[in-house]
Amino acid sequence: MSACMYSPLALSSPSTIRKSTFGFRSKSKQLAVRCTVGEFVGEPKVTSVAEPLLLHAVRGEKVERPPVWLMRQAGRYMKSYKKICEKYPSFRERSENVDLVVEISLQPWKVFRPDGVILFSDILTPLSGMNIPFDIIKGKGPVIYSPLRTAVDVDQVTEFVPEEAVPYVGEALTILRAEVKSDAAVLGFVGAPFTLASYVVEGGSSKHFTKIKSLAFSQPKVLHSLLQKFTNSMAKYIKYQANKGAQAVQIFDSWATELSPVDFEEFSLPYLKQIVDSVKETHPDLPLILYASGSGGLLERVPLTGVDVVSLDWTVDMAEGRRRLGYDVAVQGNVDPGVLFGSKEFITKRIHDTVRKAGSYKHILNLGHGIVVGTPEENVAHFFEVAKGIRY
């Protein structure tokens, strides 16, 4: 195991970050990283065992190392998951059966011991409970059988009641919480209104998003009506997940970055803010994480949603991202998933670079996107080993 000491500075406050981490061009000597092989650094007692490391980091409390988990850490790169897929070829069956959801969610936990165990599910899971028939087909992805493109279509969308529509999600979260105890944070997740709307209007995945943009720019009232329904439902879904055991929830707004800044401010930002405000009324201490791939052009607007953590993709330099977001916003990320195809030495170097730039204040180490299919499992193991060996 490699252990890394970030010295002599302990970057544990916004002001320290501002003076040191982000002055790395002129003060590079202060940011030297001492890495040793086979040396275990003493672990300072800086956090309580009552709560997972990830929660302490999000709150800005002093932690000994960055908490680490990876998006798509349960999935098709794992041999154990592939075996389940052979027996249960339907994604919906795998993601809507309590026993399978728990088993798959725990696969990376049992092997890598990440600091976050995320529910195995899909952002489209609530659609059936909103009278929107869909499926996820191997080799094709999401398919919406009756795309919504008119006011009449939107009127048919019903209220989402998680307890009735997706009881297996709540059951799985409760079991996961009991399984991992306080050794890791149980993470839930939902899709953001604009991203969900993109799928149901386009009829599935899209390259150019012409259908939803056509709706946005020619019939904005129709789209706003749909976005409001998703907003109400996702706020309710987050609260449900929290009540059943989720200790943090990530909101995926994958397609919001297809919007120009002015359109993001109309069709995404206000609805994300509504969700955050609603959740904070009943669950003020629940950390909310927002991830939007390719968000570099919108970065200054993202904190306006009120989320606790912004997950950066790898196209944004971590140091620049921290400056642009503001130092009180926690950050997650942002190693390029492609790095996991490199040598172990290269993976180690990129992890250290990201952690150095992020500093020790409010940072969750992660990838800038999900693990790519075909990623060597041993490289994922190395990622976690290096990450968990870091000491601030």
C-alpha positions in Angstrom: 0.0 0.0 0.0 1.2 3.5 -0.7 0.7 6.2 1.9 0.9 9.9 0.9 1.4 12.8 3.2 0.3 16.2 1.9 2.7 18.4 3.8 3.6 20.7 5.4 0.2 22.3 4.9 -3.0 20.9 6.3 -5.6 22.4 4.0 -8.6 22.4 6.2 -10.4 25.7 5.6 -11.5 27.8 2.7 -8.9 30.5 3.6 -6.1 28.0 3.7 -7.2 26.6 0.3 -7.2 30.0 -1.1 -3.7 30.8 0.0 -2.1 27.5 -0.7 -3.7 25.0 -2.9 -4.7 27.5 -5.5 -1.4 29.3 -5.4 0.4 26.2 -6.6 2.2 28.0 -9.5 4.1 30.3 -7.2 4.2 28.1 -4.1 4.7 24.7 -5.4 7.3 23.8 -2.8 4.6 24.2 -0.1 2.5 21.5 -1.8 5.1 18.8 -1.9 3.7 15.3 -1.6 5.7 12.7 0.3 4.7 9.2 -0.9 6.2 6.1 0.6 5.7 2.5 -0.2 4.9 0.1 2.6 4.6 2.8 5.2 1.4 3.2 7.2 0.8 6.7 8.4 -0.7 7.1 11.9 -4.4 7.8 11.7 -5.3 10.9 13.7 -8.5 10.7 15.6 -10.3 13.5 13.9 -13.8 12.0 13.3 -16.3 10.2 15.3 -17.1 6.5 14.4 -20.8 7.3 14.6 -21.0 8.7 11.1 -19.3 7.8 7.8 -16.2 9.8 6.6 -18.1 11.1 3.6 -20.6 13.0 5.8 -17.9 14.6 7.9 -16.1 15.8 4.7 -19.3 17.3 3.2 -19.8 19.3 6.4 -16.3 20.7 6.1 -15.1 18.9 9.3 -11.5 17.9 9.6 -10.9 14.5 8.0 -7.7 12.5 7.6 -8.1 11.7 3.9 -10.7 12.3 1.2 -13.6 9.9 1.2 -13.8 8.0 -2.1 -16.5 6.2 -4.1 -16.9 5.9 -7.9 -19.9 6.5 -10.1 -21.0 3.2 -11.7 -18.9 1.3 -9.2 -21.4 -1.5 -9.4 -21.7 -2.5 -13.0 -20.5 -4.2 -16.1 -16.8 -4.0 -15.5 -17.1 -6.4 -12.5 -17.0 -10.2 -13.2 -19.5 -10.8 -10.4 -22.0 -8.4 -12.0 -21.6 -10.1 -15.4 -22.6 -13.4 -13.8 -25.8 -11.9 -12.5 -26.5 -10.4 -16.0 -26.2 -13.9 -17.5 -28.8 -15.2 -15.1 -31.0 -12.1 -15.2 -30.6 -10.5 -18.6 -33.3 -7.8 -18.0 -31.9 -4.6 -16.5 -35.3 -3.7 -15.1 -35.5 -7.1 -13.3 -32.0 -6.5 -11.8 -32.9 -3.0 -10.7 -36.5 -3.7 -9.4 -35.9 -6.9 -7.4 -34.9 -6.1 -3.8 -32.5 -9.1 -3.4 -30.7 -8.3 -6.7 -30.5 -4.6 -6.0 -28.9 -5.3 -2.6 -26.6 -7.9 -4.0 -25.4 -5.7 -6.9 -25.1 -2.6 -4.7 -22.9 -4.5 -2.3 -20.6 -6.1 -4.9 -18.1 -3.2 -4.9 -18.5 -2.7 -1.2 -17.3 -6.3 -0.5 -14.3 -6.0 -2.8 -13.1 -2.4 -2.5 -14.7 -1.0 0.7 -15.6 2.5 -0.8 -16.7 5.3 1.5 -20.0 5.5 -0.4 -22.3 2.6 -1.3 -24.8 3.8 -4.0 -28.1 2.2 -4.7 -28.2 0.1 -7.9 -31.0 1.6 -9.8 -31.7 3.9 -12.8 -32.8 7.5 -13.0 -35.8 6.3 -15.1 -37.1 3.9 -12.5 -39.9 6.3 -11.3 -41.4 6.7 -14.8 -43.6 3.6 -14.6 -45.1 5.1 -11.4 -45.9 8.3 -13.4 -47.8 6.5 -16.2 -44.8 6.7 -18.6 -44.1 3.2 -19.9 -40.5 2.5 -20.7 -37.8 -0.1 -20.9 -34.0 -0.3 -20.9 -32.9 -2.6 -23.7 -29.5 -4.1 -24.0 -27.5 -2.5 -26.8 -30.1 0.2 -27.3 -30.5 1.9 -23.9 -33.7 3.6 -22.6 -36.8 3.3 -24.8 -39.9 5.5 -24.1 -42.8 3.7 -25.8 -45.0 6.8 -26.1 -42.9 10.0 -26.1 -44.5 13.0 -24.6 -44.8 16.0 -27.0 -48.1 17.7 -26.5 -50.1 19.2 -23.6 -52.4 16.2 -23.8 -49.5 13.9 -23.3 -48.2 15.8 -20.3 -51.7 15.8 -18.8 -51.5 12.0 -18.7 -48.5 12.0 -16.4 -49.6 11.1 -12.9 -48.4 11.9 -9.4 -45.5 9.8 -8.3 -46.0 7.9 -5.0 -42.7 6.2 -4.2 -44.2 4.0 -1.4 -46.6 2.5 -4.0 -44.6 2.7 -7.2 -41.1 1.7 -6.1 -41.3 0.0 -2.7 -38.3 -2.2 -3.6 -36.1 1.0 -3.6 -37.0 1.7 0.0 -36.5 -1.9 1.1 -33.2 -2.1 -0.6 -31.9 1.2 1.0 -33.0 0.0 4.5 -31.1 -3.3 4.0 -28.0 -1.5 2.6 -27.9 0.8 5.6 -28.0 -2.1 8.0 -25.3 -3.9 6.0 -22.7 -1.2 5.8 -23.5 0.4 9.2 -21.4 3.5 9.7 -18.5 2.2 7.7 -19.7 4.0 4.6 -22.5 6.4 3.5 -25.5 4.9 1.7 -26.2 7.0 -1.3 -29.4 7.3 -3.2 -30.0 9.1 -6.5 -32.6 10.6 -8.8 -32.7 12.2 -12.2 -33.1 15.9 -12.6 -36.3 17.3 -14.2 -34.7 18.5 -17.4 -32.8 15.3 -18.0 -35.9 13.1 -17.3 -37.9 15.4 -19.6 -35.2 14.9 -22.3 -35.6 11.2 -22.2 -39.4 11.1 -22.3 -39.7 13.8 -25.0 -36.9 12.4 -27.2 -38.2 8.9 -26.7 -34.8 7.7 -25.4 -31.2 8.8 -25.7 -30.4 11.6 -28.2 -27.4 13.2 -29.9 -28.9 16.6 -30.8 -31.9 17.0 -28.5 -33.9 18.5 -31.3 -37.3 17.3 -30.0 -37.1 18.7 -26.5 -35.5 21.9 -27.8 -38.3 22.2 -30.3 -40.8 21.8 -27.5 -38.9 24.3 -25.2 -38.7 27.0 -27.9 -42.1 26.6 -29.6 -44.3 25.4 -26.7 -42.5 26.4 -23.5 -45.6 26.2 -21.3 -46.0 22.5 -22.2 -42.4 21.7 -21.2 -42.6 23.8 -18.0 -45.7 21.8 -17.1 -43.8 18.6 -17.5 -40.7 19.9 -15.7 -42.9 20.9 -12.7 -44.4 17.4 -12.5 -40.9 15.9 -12.4 -39.8 18.5 -9.9 -42.6 17.6 -7.4 -42.0 13.9 -7.9 -38.2 14.0 -7.5 -38.4 16.1 -4.4 -40.8 13.5 -3.0 -38.5 10.7 -4.2 -35.5 12.1 -2.5 -37.3 12.4 0.8 -38.5 8.9 0.5 -35.0 7.6 -0.1 -33.7 9.6 2.9 -36.5 8.2 5.1 -35.6 4.7 4.1 -31.9 4.9 4.8 -30.1 7.1 2.2 -27.6 9.4 3.9 -26.9 11.5 0.8 -28.6 11.7 -2.5 -27.0 12.6 -5.9 -29.1 14.4 -8.5 -28.1 13.6 -12.1 -28.8 16.4 -14.6 -26.8 14.7 -17.4 -28.4 16.6 -20.2 -28.8 20.1 -18.8 -25.5 21.0 -20.2 -27.0 20.6 -23.7 -28.7 23.9 -22.9 -27.2 27.4 -23.4 -26.7 29.4 -20.1 -29.8 31.4 -20.7 -31.9 28.3 -21.3 -30.3 26.5 -18.4 -31.6 29.4 -16.2 -35.1 28.9 -17.5 -35.5 25.1 -18.0 -33.2 23.6 -15.4 -31.9 25.9 -12.6 -35.2 27.0 -11.1 -36.5 23.4 -10.9 -33.3 22.1 -9.3 -33.6 24.9 -6.8 -37.2 24.0 -6.1 -36.1 20.4 -5.3 -33.3 21.5 -3.0 -35.5 24.0 -1.2 -38.3 21.4 -0.7 -35.9 18.7 0.6 -34.1 21.1 2.9 -37.5 22.0 4.5 -37.9 18.4 5.8 -34.4 17.0 5.7 -32.1 20.0 6.3 -29.0 17.8 7.1 -29.3 15.6 4.0 -26.4 16.3 1.7 -27.5 16.8 -1.9 -24.9 16.2 -4.7 -25.4 17.5 -8.2 -23.7 16.0 -11.2 -24.0 17.4 -14.7 -21.6 16.1 -17.4 -19.8 18.8 -19.3 -20.9 21.5 -16.9 -17.8 23.7 -17.4 -19.7 26.4 -19.2 -22.4 26.6 -16.4 -20.2 26.2 -13.4 -20.9 29.5 -11.7 -24.6 28.9 -12.0 -24.6 25.5 -10.5 -24.2 26.6 -6.8 -27.3 28.8 -7.2 -29.3 25.5 -7.0 -28.4 25.3 -3.3 -26.9 21.8 -3.5 -24.2 20.9 -0.9 -21.8 19.2 -3.3 -21.0 19.8 -7.0 -19.6 16.8 -8.8 -17.1 18.0 -11.5 -16.4 16.1 -14.7 -12.8 15.7 -15.8 -12.9 18.5 -18.4 -12.7 21.0 -15.6 -9.4 21.4 -13.8 -10.0 20.7 -10.1 -8.2 23.8 -8.9 -10.0 26.1 -11.4 -13.3 24.4 -10.5 -12.9 25.2 -6.8 -12.1 28.8 -7.6 -15.1 29.2 -9.8 -17.6 27.4 -7.5 -16.5 29.2 -4.4 -14.7 27.7 -1.5 -17.7 26.9 0.7 -19.2 24.5 -1.9 -18.1 20.9 -1.5 -16.7 19.3 -4.6 -16.7 15.7 -5.9 -14.5 14.2 -8.6 -12.9 14.4 -10.9 -10.5 11.9 -12.3 -11.0 11.0 -16.0 -12.5 7.5 -16.1 -10.1 6.7 -19.0 -7.2 7.0 -16.5 -8.3 3.6 -15.2 -7.0 2.1 -18.4 -3.5 3.4 -17.7 -0.7 2.0 -15.7 -0.9 1.8 -11.9 1.8 4.5 -11.7 -0.2 6.7 -14.0 -3.4 6.2 -12.0 -1.5 7.0 -8.8 -0.2 10.2 -10.3 -3.6 11.4 -11.4 -5.2 10.7 -8.0 -2.5 12.7 -6.2 -2.8 15.6 -8.7 -6.6 15.8 -8.1 -6.3 15.6 -4.3 -3.6 18.2 -4.3 -5.7 20.6 -6.3 -8.8 19.9 -4.3 -7.2 20.4 -0.9 -8.5 18.8 2.3 -11.6 20.9 2.7 -14.9 19.5 1.5 -13.6 17.1 -1.2 -15.0 13.7 -2.2 -12.7 11.8 -4.5 -14.5 10.3 -7.4 -14.3 10.0 -11.2 -15.5 12.7 -13.5 -18.1 10.3 -14.9 -19.0 6.6 -14.4 -16.6 3.7 -14.7 -16.4 2.7 -18.4 -17.3 -0.8 -19.5 -14.1 -2.9 -20.0 -12.2 -1.1 -17.2 -9.7 -3.6 -15.6 -11.1 -4.5 -12.2 -7.6 -4.6 -10.8 -7.1 -1.0 -11.7 -10.3 0.0 -9.9 -8.9 -1.9 -6.9 -5.6 0.1 -7.2 -7.6 3.4 -7.4 -9.2 2.6 -4.0 -6.0 1.4 -2.5 -4.1 4.5 -3.4 -7.0 6.8 -2.4 -7.5 5.2 1.0 -3.7 5.4 1.6 -3.6 9.2 1.3 -3.2 11.3 4.4 -3.6 15.0 4.5 
